[in-house]
Amino acid sequence: MRETAERLRATVAELASQLRPFPPFFGMSTLQAVELELPPGSGPQPPPELGCVVVLPDGEISELDLRSIPGPGGPVDIDQVEVFTELDLPPEQYIAYATVAVQLLQAEISLRGG
């Protein structure tokens, strides 16, 4: 299973490298990432404490935490900080996320005519 996970890691990185510019996260111009959601009943489910899982432009699968901080204009002005945490998933969970990443990245490449 570990070998399959490693092959998928290389595939995800290769597909991600073909997308320039990388897709924006929910239309945000400052954040490039693709959200990965496991379909219900797809096998190993993530632990409940795991937040938003994304694939980044380098092909890394990470957890994304968007934090709001006070902006320079006072309390009404809010800035956003993105914190990415590299995930150390067991092979079966990595395979599940990587499979979704491959599907989404291939679909985006096809949309762009690649």
Buried (B, 14 or more C-beta within 10 A) or exposed (E): EEEBBEEBBEBBBEBBEEBEEBBEBEEEEEBBBBBBEBEEEEEBEBEEEEEBBBBBBEBBBBBBEBEEEEEEEEEEEEEEEBEBEEBEBEBEBBBBBBBBBBEBBBEBBEEEEE
